[in-house]
């Protein structure tokens, strides 16, 4: 039952993106270049659904990481484009501080799941209140020779202090229609990459999620995977 809920939870996120781009394509005067961009993004999201279902059928939802060399900056930039189109009422900002190569070895699909869940939480938090200074979600990415640090901050309703340390507990939720799996899944993805995740929040003001990956530990994961295979 837990595995089924987890898979259903994860399929909803890319389906939301596909639905959003489908609606955009029905607008009048959408030029050919935009149409092709939307089709490519929809194809990526459908491929993610296919991989999730294959993971369920083959591995019971508990697959190993599929590490590959990817540009972390480009992953984030592409998803900011997707979110901007899906949630046009929200202002997405992205700041980067890059002093080393952005190429790192991660599981791209797992990182996509991570981003989807965190952004979905931020969107829901923002929609539960009306911020005085607009609806904002900020991405702050730092990449240097030692680590990758990603911060995602929203100006939504925030989290009460007594719940901050409980939000990653399986099935803990304060949402009427929530299942309490999103943040626990995020924790699992980060920890599988030997990273850490922390949440800071102030009720009625903001929530910020800080994720850190060590390059050295990512390389060790990749090397160990190649030895095992």
N, CA, C and O of each residue as an XYZ file, in Angstrom:
916
protein
N       0.819     -1.205      0.000
C       0.000      0.000      0.000
C       0.855      1.258      0.000
O       0.571      2.215     -0.720
N       1.921      1.247      0.826
C       2.821      2.395      0.878
C       3.506      2.611     -0.466
O       3.633      3.744     -0.931
N       3.952      1.504     -1.096
C       4.625      1.606     -2.384
C       3.669      2.145     -3.443
O       4.053      2.975     -4.267
N       2.407      1.667     -3.421
C       1.427      2.143     -4.387
C       1.162      3.628     -4.245
O       1.072      4.341     -5.244
N       1.035      4.102     -3.012
C       0.843      5.532     -2.766
C       2.030      6.337     -3.270
O       1.868      7.407     -3.857
N       3.227      5.806     -3.031
C       4.436      6.504     -3.450
C       4.491      6.659     -4.960
O       4.787      7.745     -5.459
N       4.209      5.582     -5.700
C       4.234      5.639     -7.157
C       3.162      6.597     -7.675
O       3.436      7.415     -8.554
N       1.939      6.502     -7.135
C       0.863      7.404     -7.566
C       1.234      8.854     -7.311
O       0.973      9.729     -8.136
N       1.847      9.097     -6.158
C       2.271     10.447     -5.793
C       3.265     10.991     -6.806
O       3.182     12.156     -7.195
N       4.205     10.156     -7.235
C       5.246     10.610     -8.147
C       4.758     10.760     -9.583
O       5.270     11.599    -10.324
N       3.776      9.958     -9.985
C       3.253     10.068    -11.349
C       2.464     11.359    -11.527
O       2.430     11.920    -12.622
N       1.831     11.831    -10.460
C       1.014     13.048    -10.565
C       1.842     14.258    -10.971
O       1.348     15.117    -11.701
N       3.089     14.346    -10.516
C       3.890     15.537    -10.807
C       4.185     15.706    -12.293
O       3.890     16.771    -12.835
N       4.757     14.701    -12.991
C       4.973     14.886    -14.423
C       3.680     14.999    -15.217
O       3.653     15.667    -16.251
N       2.598     14.355    -14.753
C       1.320     14.491    -15.445
C       0.813     15.929    -15.383
O       0.201     16.418    -16.333
N       1.066     16.597    -14.274
C       0.684     18.004    -14.156
C       1.405     18.845    -15.195
O       0.813     19.744    -15.793
N       2.689     18.552    -15.412
C       3.462     19.281    -16.421
C       2.913     19.021    -17.818
O       2.753     19.952    -18.607
N       2.624     17.757    -18.128
C       2.089     17.417    -19.453
C       0.757     18.137    -19.683
O       0.526     18.694    -20.757
N      -0.100     18.124    -18.693
C      -1.394     18.791    -18.813
C      -1.214     20.293    -19.035
O      -1.909     20.899    -19.851
N      -0.273     20.884    -18.297
C      -0.037     22.319    -18.427
C       0.437     22.705    -19.816
O      -0.040     23.686    -20.387
N       1.375     21.937    -20.366
C       1.884     22.248    -21.703
C       0.843     21.953    -22.781
O       0.808     22.623    -23.813
N      -0.001     20.952    -22.543
C      -1.079     20.667    -23.484
C      -2.035     21.853    -23.569
O      -2.479     22.223    -24.655
N      -2.346     22.441    -22.426
C      -3.225     23.613    -22.401
C      -2.574     24.805    -23.095
O      -3.248     25.566    -23.788
N      -1.261     24.968    -22.908
C      -0.559     26.066    -23.572
C      -0.588     25.908    -25.091
O      -0.688     26.894    -25.820
N      -0.500     24.674    -25.560
C      -0.473     24.428    -27.004
C      -1.819     24.707    -27.663
O      -1.884     24.886    -28.880
N      -2.890     24.746    -26.882
C      -4.200     25.042    -27.436
C      -4.466     26.547    -27.545
O      -5.492     26.970    -28.077
N      -3.541     27.331    -27.042
C      -3.706     28.776    -27.176
C      -3.489     29.205    -28.618
O      -2.758     28.567    -29.377
N      -4.135     30.290    -28.971
C      -3.952     30.816    -30.322
C      -2.586     31.487    -30.461
O      -2.005     31.976    -29.492
N      -2.106     31.492    -31.677
C      -0.866     32.203    -32.016
C       0.373     31.665    -31.302
O       1.307     32.421    -31.033
N       0.392     30.360    -30.991
C       1.599     29.753    -30.441
C       2.533     29.445    -31.616
O       2.179     28.662    -32.497
N       3.716     30.054    -31.632
C       4.588     29.869    -32.790
C       5.225     28.476    -32.788
O       5.222     27.774    -31.777
N       5.768     28.101    -33.944
C       6.297     26.762    -34.147
C       7.439     26.425    -33.179
O       7.516     25.299    -32.688
N       8.319     27.385    -32.903
C       9.447     27.112    -32.015
C       8.966     26.805    -30.593
O       9.489     25.907    -29.933
N       7.960     27.563    -30.130
C       7.394     27.301    -28.804
C       6.700     25.950    -28.785
O       6.811     25.199    -27.815
N       5.982     25.642    -29.860
C       5.285     24.365    -29.952
C       6.278     23.207    -29.842
O       6.035     22.238    -29.123
N       7.386     23.315    -30.553
C       8.405     22.263    -30.498
C       9.029     22.151    -29.108
O       9.320     21.051    -28.638
N       9.231     23.300    -28.453
C       9.783     23.289    -27.093
C       8.829     22.587    -26.137
O       9.257     21.767    -25.326
N       7.536     22.903    -26.225
C       6.546     22.269    -25.357
C       6.478     20.763    -25.609
O       6.389     19.976    -24.667
N       6.519     20.362    -26.887
C       6.462     18.939    -27.221
C       7.665     18.188    -26.652
O       7.527     17.069    -26.160
N       8.844     18.805    -26.720
C      10.053     18.170    -26.192
C       9.959     18.009    -24.674
O      10.336     16.970    -24.133
N       9.457     19.033    -23.995
C       9.327     18.963    -22.537
C       8.275     17.929    -22.138
O       8.452     17.205    -21.158
N       7.175     17.861    -22.901
C       6.148     16.850    -22.633
C       6.714     15.442    -22.808
O       6.422     14.541    -22.022
N       7.525     15.269    -23.848
C       8.147     13.972    -24.098
C       9.050     13.577    -22.936
O       9.058     12.415    -22.527
N       9.808     14.528    -22.400
C      10.677     14.250    -21.252
C       9.858     13.800    -20.045
O      10.227     12.854    -19.349
N       8.744     14.488    -19.805
C       7.915     14.152    -18.646
C       7.256     12.782    -18.816
O       7.151     12.027    -17.850
N       6.813     12.454    -20.031
C       6.216     11.136    -20.277
C       7.259     10.033    -20.129
O       6.945      8.938    -19.662
N       8.492     10.319    -20.525
C       9.567      9.342    -20.325
C       9.825      9.099    -18.848
O      10.145      7.981    -18.445
N       9.686     10.148    -18.039
C       9.844      9.988    -16.586
C       8.768      9.070    -16.032
O       9.055      8.225    -15.184
N       7.529      9.222    -16.499
C       6.448      8.348    -16.054
C       6.744      6.908    -16.447
O       6.546      5.989    -15.652
N       7.219      6.711    -17.676
C       7.558      5.376    -18.149
C       8.629      4.740    -17.261
O       8.530      3.562    -16.921
N       9.656      5.516    -16.883
C      10.722      4.995    -16.028
C      10.192      4.648    -14.639
O      10.595      3.643    -14.052
N       9.287      5.481    -14.111
C       8.709      5.199    -12.797
C       7.935      3.887    -12.814
O       8.047      3.082    -11.889
N       7.153      3.674    -13.862
C       6.363      2.451    -13.949
C       7.251      1.234    -14.164
O       6.991      0.167    -13.608
N       8.295      1.390    -14.967
C       9.235      0.282    -15.143
C       9.923     -0.069    -13.832
O      10.162     -1.239    -13.530
N      10.234      0.962    -13.064
C      10.860      0.750    -11.757
C       9.932     -0.077    -10.866
O      10.385     -0.972    -10.153
N       8.645      0.223    -10.909
C       7.668     -0.518    -10.110
C       7.578     -1.974    -10.562
O       7.559     -2.891     -9.741
N       7.522     -2.171    -11.883
C       7.347     -3.526    -12.413
C       8.580     -4.400    -12.199
O       8.470     -5.584    -11.880
N       9.763     -3.793    -12.380
C      10.994     -4.585    -12.349
C      11.570     -4.709    -10.947
O      12.042     -5.775    -10.552
N      11.528     -3.604    -10.191
C      12.238     -3.580     -8.906
C      11.333     -3.363     -7.703
O      11.819     -3.188     -6.586
N      10.031     -3.374     -7.917
C       9.128     -3.142     -6.796
C       9.248     -1.753     -6.232
O       8.934     -1.535     -5.062
N       9.705     -0.779     -7.053
C       9.804      0.603     -6.596
C      11.066      0.906     -5.826
O      11.209      2.004     -5.287
N      11.998     -0.051     -5.759
C      13.209      0.161     -4.947
C      14.468      0.012     -5.803
O      15.372     -0.746     -5.450
N      14.526      0.714     -6.896
C      15.668      0.595     -7.796
C      16.890      1.314     -7.236
O      16.781      2.207     -6.396
N      18.057      0.897     -7.726
C      19.295      1.583     -7.370
C      19.365      2.896     -8.131
O      18.650      3.101     -9.112
N      20.223      3.767     -7.671
C      20.461      5.006     -8.403
C      21.092      4.693     -9.752
O      21.934      3.800     -9.854
N      20.693      5.417    -10.775
C      21.283      5.297    -12.105
C      22.117      6.549    -12.341
O      21.663      7.510    -12.963
N      23.333      6.518    -11.838
C      24.185      7.698    -11.860
C      24.768      7.934    -13.252
O      25.206      7.004    -13.929
N      24.760      9.193    -13.655
C      25.346      9.588    -14.924
C      25.865     11.013    -14.795
O      25.453     11.755    -13.904
N      26.770     11.389    -15.690
C      27.316     12.743    -15.672
C      26.316     13.700    -16.313
O      25.980     13.555    -17.489
N      25.848     14.661    -15.554
C      24.878     15.631    -16.059
C      25.283     17.034    -15.611
O      26.041     17.206    -14.656
N      24.768     18.015    -16.313
C      25.005     19.412    -15.958
C      23.925     19.840    -14.973
O      22.773     20.036    -15.360
N      24.288     19.983    -13.714
C      23.309     20.290    -12.666
C      22.650     21.647    -12.921
O      21.457     21.822    -12.672
N      23.426     22.591    -13.412
C      22.867     23.912    -13.718
C      21.783     23.800    -14.787
O      20.723     24.413    -14.659
N      22.037     23.026    -15.835
C      21.059     22.886    -16.913
C      19.794     22.171    -16.447
O      18.692     22.515    -16.873
N      19.953     21.167    -15.564
C      18.773     20.497    -15.007
C      17.865     21.517    -14.333
O      16.661     21.566    -14.587
N      18.468     22.331    -13.468
C      17.686     23.312    -12.729
C      17.076     24.346    -13.668
O      15.907     24.701    -13.522
N      17.856     24.831    -14.628
C      17.364     25.850    -15.564
C      16.172     25.333    -16.369
O      15.198     26.059    -16.567
N      16.244     24.082    -16.833
C      15.150     23.510    -17.607
C      13.882     23.398    -16.770
O      12.781     23.648    -17.262
N      14.040     23.022    -15.509
C      12.858     22.893    -14.674
C      12.263     24.240    -14.293
O      11.052     24.345    -14.100
N      13.076     25.251    -14.182
C      12.538     26.586    -13.925
C      11.655     27.016    -15.101
O      10.613     27.641    -14.899
N      12.069     26.684    -16.328
C      11.245     26.968    -17.510
C       9.909     26.233    -17.416
O       8.858     26.816    -17.683
N       9.949     24.960    -17.039
C       8.728     24.172    -16.910
C       7.804     24.778    -15.861
O       6.615     24.971    -16.111
N       8.356     25.077    -14.682
C       7.524     25.605    -13.597
C       6.948     26.969    -13.950
O       5.811     27.273    -13.591
N       7.714     27.783    -14.642
C       7.233     29.107    -15.028
C       6.004     28.994    -15.918
O       5.087     29.809    -15.818
N       5.980     27.988    -16.786
C       4.841     27.788    -17.676
C       3.654     27.132    -16.976
O       2.501     27.441    -17.280
N       3.937     26.226    -16.036
C       2.853     25.542    -15.334
C       2.179     26.462    -14.316
O       0.962     26.421    -14.138
N       2.989     27.293    -13.651
C       2.451     28.171    -12.604
C       2.703     29.637    -12.982
O       3.570     30.282    -12.391
N       1.965     30.164    -13.948
C       2.220     31.532    -14.442
C       1.963     32.624    -13.417
O       2.431     33.749    -13.588
N       1.224     32.312    -12.350
C       0.930     33.327    -11.338
C       2.059     33.486    -10.322
O       2.009     34.366     -9.462
N       3.079     32.627    -10.425
C       4.185     32.668     -9.466
C       5.447     33.174    -10.159
O       5.739     32.803    -11.296
N       6.177     34.013     -9.464
C       7.427     34.566     -9.989
C       8.591     33.675     -9.557
O       8.932     33.618     -8.376
N       9.195     32.982    -10.518
C      10.336     32.111    -10.231
C      11.636     32.867    -10.508
O      11.821     33.438    -11.583
N      12.527     32.858     -9.523
C      13.820     33.520     -9.663
C      14.935     32.485     -9.523
O      14.802     31.507     -8.787
N      16.022     32.713    -10.232
C      17.142     31.782    -10.156
C      18.449     32.559    -10.089
O      18.763     33.355    -10.974
N      19.198     32.314     -9.030
C      20.516     32.930     -8.876
C      21.571     31.820     -8.796
O      21.368     30.804     -8.132
N      22.691     32.028     -9.477
C      23.736     31.008     -9.492
C      25.091     31.602     -9.116
O      25.412     32.741     -9.457
N      25.866     30.800     -8.411
C      27.245     31.146     -8.045
C      28.097     29.932     -8.404
O      28.223     28.999     -7.610
N      28.676     29.946     -9.589
C      29.370     28.779    -10.115
C      30.848     29.095    -10.321
O      31.205     29.959    -11.121
N      31.696     28.385     -9.589
C      33.140     28.614     -9.697
C      33.885     27.349    -10.125
O      35.116     27.319    -10.124
N      33.136     26.306    -10.490
C      33.740     25.053    -10.958
C      32.774     24.398    -11.937
O      31.674     24.903    -12.163
N      33.179     23.293    -12.506
C      32.325     22.611    -13.471
C      30.984     22.229    -12.851
O      30.919     21.773    -11.709
N      29.909     22.424    -13.629
C      28.571     22.057    -13.166
C      28.257     20.592    -13.460
O      27.173     20.112    -13.127
N      29.204     19.874    -14.087
C      28.991     18.464    -14.415
C      29.215     17.610    -13.162
O      30.308     17.591    -12.597
N      28.173     16.913    -12.747
C      28.256     16.048    -11.562
C      27.578     14.720    -11.875
O      26.813     14.617    -12.834
N      27.860     13.711    -11.067
C      27.286     12.379    -11.279
C      26.125     12.171    -10.305
O      26.320     11.949     -9.110
N      24.916     12.249    -10.853
C      23.702     12.063    -10.066
C      22.710     11.246    -10.888
O      22.918     11.005    -12.077
N      21.631     10.826    -10.237
C      20.518     10.187    -10.932
C      19.570     11.297    -11.369
O      18.849     11.864    -10.548
N      19.574     11.602    -12.661
C      18.815     12.749    -13.171
C      17.325     12.641    -12.872
O      16.694     13.636    -12.514
N      16.761     11.458    -13.013
C      15.330     11.297    -12.775
C      14.978     11.477    -11.300
O      13.924     12.018    -10.967
N      15.872     11.016    -10.417
C      15.624     11.203     -8.985
C      15.716     12.684     -8.608
O      14.938     13.167     -7.786
N      16.667     13.398     -9.208
C      16.778     14.833     -8.942
C      15.526     15.552     -9.443
O      15.062     16.504     -8.815
N      14.980     15.100    -10.571
C      13.734     15.684    -11.081
C      12.591     15.452    -10.095
O      11.795     16.359     -9.847
N      12.502     14.246     -9.530
C      11.484     13.961     -8.516
C      11.658     14.878     -7.306
O      10.688     15.414     -6.769
N      12.898     15.045     -6.896
C      13.208     15.902     -5.758
C      12.710     17.323     -5.999
O      12.019     17.894     -5.156
N      13.061     17.894     -7.151
C      12.645     19.257     -7.479
C      11.129     19.370     -7.561
O      10.544     20.324     -7.049
N      10.493     18.395     -8.206
C       9.038     18.428     -8.355
C       8.338     18.489     -7.004
O       7.426     19.291     -6.803
N       8.767     17.642     -6.088
C       8.110     17.594     -4.782
C       8.316     18.874     -3.986
O       7.389     19.367     -3.343
N       9.527     19.409     -4.028
C       9.808     20.624     -3.275
C       9.047     21.822     -3.849
O       8.498     22.631     -3.101
N       9.018     21.927     -5.174
C       8.306     23.048     -5.799
C       6.795     22.917     -5.578
O       6.111     23.910     -5.329
N       6.286     21.699     -5.669
C       4.859     21.494     -5.417
C       4.484     21.943     -4.009
O       3.451     22.585     -3.817
N       5.312     21.613     -3.027
C       5.061     22.056     -1.650
C       5.063     23.575     -1.555
O       4.212     24.164     -0.888
N       6.027     24.208     -2.226
C       6.115     25.670     -2.184
C       4.895     26.308     -2.828
O       4.348     27.278     -2.303
N       4.467     25.768     -3.963
C       3.291     26.309     -4.655
C       2.052     26.209     -3.776
O       1.280     27.162     -3.669
N       1.868     25.052     -3.150
C       0.705     24.868     -2.274
C       0.751     25.814     -1.086
O      -0.273     26.359     -0.676
N       1.957     26.008     -0.529
C       2.107     26.912      0.609
C       1.783     28.349      0.220
O       1.143     29.078      0.978
N       2.229     28.747     -0.964
C       1.953     30.112     -1.440
C       0.469     30.310     -1.692
O      -0.081     31.365     -1.379
N      -0.184     29.298     -2.259
C      -1.603     29.423     -2.586
C      -2.489     29.387     -1.349
O      -3.668     29.734     -1.427
N      -1.941     28.970     -0.200
C      -2.716     28.950      1.032
C      -2.720     30.307      1.736
O      -3.414     30.487      2.737
N      -1.957     31.246      1.220
C      -1.990     32.610      1.735
C      -1.765     33.552      0.563
O      -1.377     33.116     -0.521
N      -2.001     34.814      0.769
C      -1.778     35.803     -0.279
C      -0.612     36.687      0.144
O      -0.808     37.626      0.915
N       0.602     36.407     -0.343
C       1.770     37.216      0.052
C       1.585     38.682     -0.318
O       1.020     39.003     -1.364
N       2.062     39.557      0.538
C       1.916     40.995      0.295
C       2.785     41.467     -0.859
O       2.433     42.428     -1.544
N       3.914     40.809     -1.085
C       4.859     41.274     -2.097
C       4.994     40.280     -3.249
O       6.104     39.990     -3.697
N       3.864     39.760     -3.727
C       3.880     38.829     -4.847
C       4.141     37.396     -4.402
O       4.511     37.140     -3.256
N       3.941     36.475     -5.329
C       4.149     35.060     -5.061
C       5.504     34.667     -5.632
O       5.686     34.640     -6.849
N       6.453     34.362     -4.755
C       7.837     34.158     -5.196
C       8.403     32.805     -4.756
O       8.207     32.368     -3.622
N       9.103     32.165     -5.678
C       9.908     30.989     -5.357
C      11.303     31.252     -5.908
O      11.474     31.497     -7.103
N      12.297     31.200     -5.028
C      13.666     31.528     -5.417
C      14.549     30.281     -5.368
O      14.527     29.521     -4.400
N      15.325     30.091     -6.436
C      16.323     29.024     -6.492
C      17.694     29.670     -6.386
O      18.020     30.599     -7.125
N      18.483     29.166     -5.464
C      19.845     29.668     -5.284
C      20.789     28.481     -5.404
O      20.767     27.571     -4.575
N      21.623     28.497     -6.447
C      22.507     27.365     -6.720
C      23.961     27.780     -6.601
O      24.408     28.702     -7.283
N      24.702     27.097     -5.731
C      26.135     27.322     -5.577
C      26.869     26.044     -5.978
O      26.578     24.960     -5.472
N      27.815     26.190     -6.884
C      28.640     25.057     -7.314
C      30.107     25.462     -7.223
O      30.536     26.415     -7.874
N      30.863     24.743     -6.423
C      32.310     24.970     -6.380
C      33.024     23.625     -6.487
O      32.391     22.608     -6.768
N      34.300     23.615     -6.271
C      35.080     22.394     -6.472
C      34.797     21.328     -5.414
O      35.157     20.165     -5.597
N      34.154     21.716     -4.308
C      33.910     20.770     -3.219
C      32.471     20.289     -3.119
O      32.224     19.132     -2.778
N      31.522     21.169     -3.413
C      30.134     20.805     -3.155
C      29.146     21.532     -4.065
O      29.486     22.496     -4.750
N      27.918     21.033     -4.045
C      26.791     21.652     -4.735
C      25.755     21.968     -3.667
O      25.320     21.080     -2.934
N      25.365     23.220     -3.581
C      24.367     23.628     -2.596
C      23.183     24.240     -3.338
O      23.338     25.204     -4.089
N      22.016     23.677     -3.122
C      20.786     24.191     -3.732
C      19.835     24.644     -2.634
O      19.537     23.899     -1.700
N      19.367     25.879     -2.764
C      18.384     26.417     -1.823
C      17.113     26.771     -2.588
O      17.162     27.397     -3.646
N      15.981     26.362     -2.035
C      14.687     26.696     -2.620
C      13.868     27.396     -1.542
O      13.586     26.823     -0.489
N      13.492     28.636     -1.817
C      12.817     29.453     -0.810
C      11.520     30.023     -1.373
O      11.498     30.552     -2.484
N      10.444     29.913     -0.603
C       9.169     30.498     -1.007
C       8.674     31.460      0.071
O       9.127     31.415      1.215
N       7.745     32.323     -0.308
C       7.166     33.253      0.667
C       5.725     32.868      0.967
O       4.830     33.711      1.017
N       5.527     31.563      1.168
C       4.214     31.036      1.498
C       3.894     31.143      2.982
O       4.441     31.987      3.692
N       3.002     30.276      3.436
C       2.488     30.400      4.812
C       3.473     29.906      5.869
O       3.292     30.175      7.057
N       4.506     29.191      5.450
C       5.487     28.713      6.417
C       5.024     27.480      7.172
O       3.915     26.984      6.971
N       5.899     26.996      8.045
C       5.635     25.781      8.815
C       5.759     26.092     10.302
O       6.741     26.715     10.706
N       4.800     25.681     11.132
C       4.915     25.900     12.570
C       6.169     25.230     13.122
O       6.537     24.148     12.664
N       6.834     25.852     14.100
C       8.086     25.292     14.656
C       7.963     23.845     15.104
O       8.904     23.069     14.940
N       6.818     23.469     15.667
C       6.667     22.105     16.179
C       6.583     21.058     15.056
O       6.704     19.861     15.314
N       6.375     21.515     13.806
C       6.249     20.565     12.693
C       7.488     20.473     11.812
O       7.607     19.552     11.004
N       8.405     21.415     11.960
C       9.569     21.455     11.068
C      10.357     20.146     11.125
O      10.802     19.648     10.090
N      10.532     19.591     12.307
C      11.316     18.356     12.452
C      10.507     17.093     12.172
O      11.028     15.982     12.264
N       9.220     17.272     11.828
C       8.375     16.096     11.595
C       7.985     15.934     10.130
O       7.446     14.895      9.748
N       8.249     16.943      9.307
C       7.698     16.918      7.951
C       8.294     15.829      7.066
O       7.704     15.492      6.039
N       9.443     15.269      7.430
C      10.033     14.196      6.628
C       9.676     12.808      7.151
O      10.158     11.801      6.632
N       8.833     12.759      8.178
C       8.360     11.490      8.710
C       7.308     10.918      7.775
O       6.386     11.638      7.390
N       7.412      9.631      7.390
C       6.418      9.048      6.484
C       4.994      9.218      7.003
O       4.702      8.951      8.169
N       4.116      9.668      6.107
C       2.685      9.814      6.350
C       2.328     10.958      7.298
O       1.162     11.110      7.663
N       3.314     11.767      7.704
C       2.970     12.944      8.498
C       2.568     14.067      7.550
O       3.333     14.437      6.659
N       1.367     14.609      7.741
C       0.905     15.708      6.902
C      -0.121     16.534      7.655
O      -0.848     16.020      8.505
N      -0.172     17.825      7.333
C      -1.198     18.712      7.878
C      -2.178     19.127      6.782
O      -3.084     19.927      7.019
N      -1.987     18.572      5.573
C      -2.856     18.906      4.443
C      -4.079     17.996      4.437
O      -3.988     16.805      4.736
N      -5.232     18.583      4.088
C      -6.473     17.814      4.059
C      -6.403     16.665      3.055
O      -6.960     15.593      3.293
N      -5.713     16.893      1.927
C      -5.636     15.868      0.896
C      -4.206     15.339      0.726
O      -3.899     14.714     -0.289
N      -3.341     15.580      1.695
C      -1.960     15.121      1.598
C      -1.813     13.679      2.046
O      -2.650     13.154      2.781
N      -0.717     13.033      1.585
C      -0.461     11.658      2.037
C       0.818     11.543      2.852
O       1.150     10.456      3.324
N       1.545     12.652      3.028
C       2.730     12.639      3.876
C       3.906     11.870      3.321
O       4.743     11.391      4.086
N       3.991     11.739      1.990
C       5.086     10.983      1.396
C       6.110     11.850      0.683
O       7.252     11.428      0.499
N       5.722     13.053      0.279
C       6.590     13.890     -0.546
C       7.932     14.214      0.081
O       8.973     13.979     -0.533
N       7.928     14.744      1.281
C       9.178     15.144      1.919
C      10.006     13.945      2.351
O      11.236     14.004      2.355
N       9.337     12.860      2.713
C      10.076     11.641      3.056
C      10.796     11.106      1.832
O      11.923     10.622      1.931
N      10.143     11.191      0.673
C      10.789     10.763     -0.567
C      11.983     11.663     -0.881
O      13.029     11.177     -1.311
N      11.832     12.975     -0.667
C      12.948     13.906     -0.881
C      14.137     13.550     -0.005
O      15.280     13.550     -0.464
N      13.864     13.247      1.253
C      14.929     12.843      2.179
C      15.642     11.601      1.659
O      16.871     11.531      1.687
N      14.877     10.622      1.186
C      15.472      9.399      0.682
C      16.366      9.633     -0.527
O      17.444      9.049     -0.631
N      15.911     10.497     -1.447
C      16.697     10.785     -2.653
C      18.009     11.461     -2.289
O      19.066     11.092     -2.800
N      17.941     12.447     -1.407
C      19.159     13.169     -1.009
C      20.122     12.240     -0.283
O      21.320     12.247     -0.569
N      19.618     11.447      0.645
C      20.487     10.559      1.405
C      21.103      9.476      0.529
O      22.238      9.065      0.773
N      20.374      8.998     -0.498
C      20.953      8.014     -1.415
C      22.133      8.600     -2.178
O      23.034      7.873     -2.597
N      22.122      9.929     -2.358
C      23.239     10.613     -3.009
C      24.302     11.063     -1.996
O      25.190     11.851     -2.319
N      24.192     10.544     -0.764
C      25.129     10.905      0.320
C      25.100     12.404      0.631
O      26.099     12.978      1.063
N      23.947     13.022      0.405
C      23.806     14.444      0.707
C      23.006     14.653      1.971
O      22.644     13.694      2.653
N      22.729     15.906      2.282
C      21.867     16.204      3.426
C      20.886     17.306      3.058
O      21.154     18.129      2.182
N      19.755     17.311      3.735
C      18.691     18.268      3.468
C      18.187     18.834      4.785
O      17.965     18.100      5.748
N      18.009     20.152      4.815
C      17.501     20.825      6.012
C      16.394     21.795      5.619
O      16.383     22.329      4.510
N      15.470     22.012      6.538
C      14.342     22.910      6.286
C      14.319     24.000      7.341
O      14.400     23.726      8.538
N      14.206     25.236      6.885
C      14.089     26.395      7.776
C      12.787     27.121      7.426
O      12.449     27.265      6.251
N      12.069     27.571      8.437
C      10.791     28.208      8.140
C      10.382     29.170      9.252
O      10.753     29.008     10.414
N       9.608     30.172      8.856
C       9.004     31.099      9.797
C       7.545     31.255      9.395
O       7.257     31.710      8.288
N       6.621     30.885     10.276
C       5.199     30.943      9.932
C       4.779     32.291      9.360
O       5.157     33.348      9.865
N       3.989     32.224      8.298
C       3.439     33.387      7.595
C       4.488     34.217      6.865
O       4.180     35.301      6.369
N       5.738     33.717      6.792
C       6.770     34.487      6.100
C       7.499     33.692      5.005
O       7.512     34.112      3.848
N       8.102     32.558      5.356
C       8.882     31.842      4.342
C       9.151     30.396      4.771
O       9.008     30.030      5.938
N       9.544     29.599      3.786
C      10.137     28.277      4.020
C      11.317     28.150      3.071
O      11.210     28.479      1.889
N      12.445     27.672      3.590
C      13.632     27.479      2.767
C      14.164     26.067      2.978
O      14.368     25.628      4.109
N      14.384     25.370      1.879
C      14.970     24.031      1.904
C      16.397     24.143      1.390
O      16.634     24.716      0.326
N      17.339     23.601      2.134
C      18.755     23.657      1.767
C      19.267     22.240      1.563
O      19.192     21.405      2.465
N      19.790     21.977      0.366
C      20.295     20.652      0.010
C      21.777     20.760     -0.329
O      22.186     21.651     -1.074
N      22.581     19.851      0.220
C      24.027     19.879     -0.037
C      24.503     18.511     -0.507
O      24.183     17.484      0.091
N      25.276     18.520     -1.593
C      25.929     17.316     -2.090
C      27.430     17.547     -2.115
O      27.885     18.598     -2.567
N      28.200     16.590     -1.639
C      29.650     16.655     -1.705
C      30.123     15.971     -2.987
O      29.753     14.828     -3.253
N      30.924     16.653     -3.767
C      31.421     16.083     -5.022
C      32.169     14.765     -4.783
O      31.980     13.791     -5.511
N      33.013     14.755     -3.761
C      33.825     13.571     -3.469
C      32.947     12.363     -3.199
O      33.252     11.261     -3.657
N      31.845     12.557     -2.449
C      30.960     11.445     -2.113
C      30.171     10.978     -3.329
O      29.892      9.788     -3.469
N      29.806     11.922     -4.221
C      29.115     11.544     -5.459
C      30.031     10.705     -6.350
O      29.590      9.739     -6.973
N      31.314     11.085     -6.406
C      32.272     10.328     -7.202
C      32.453      8.920     -6.638
O      32.553      7.955     -7.396
N      32.495      8.800     -5.304
C      32.640      7.489     -4.681
C      31.435      6.600     -4.977
O      31.579      5.400     -5.209
N      30.231      7.208     -4.965
C      29.029      6.455     -5.310
C      29.121      5.905     -6.722
O      28.800      4.746     -6.982
N      29.567      6.767     -7.626
C      29.673      6.384     -9.039
C      30.704      5.270     -9.223
O      30.463      4.303     -9.945
N      31.847      5.419     -8.567
C      32.901      4.398     -8.672
C      32.421      3.055     -8.112
O      32.675      2.003     -8.699
N      31.725      3.104     -6.971
C      31.225      1.889     -6.353
C      30.195      1.202     -7.258
O      30.161     -0.025     -7.355
N      29.364      2.007     -7.912
C      28.364      1.463     -8.823
C      29.024      0.735     -9.992
O      28.578     -0.339    -10.397
N      30.081      1.324    -10.524
C      30.772      0.696    -11.656
C      31.478     -0.593    -11.259
O      31.552     -1.537    -12.045
N      31.996     -0.628    -10.032
C      32.656     -1.842     -9.545
C      31.628     -2.968     -9.382
O      31.881     -4.116     -9.749
N      30.450     -2.610     -8.818
C      29.405     -3.601     -8.596
C      28.856     -4.159     -9.902
O      28.478     -5.328     -9.987
N      28.819     -3.285    -10.935
C      28.253     -3.723    -12.197
C      29.267     -4.458    -13.059
O      28.939     -4.893    -14.163
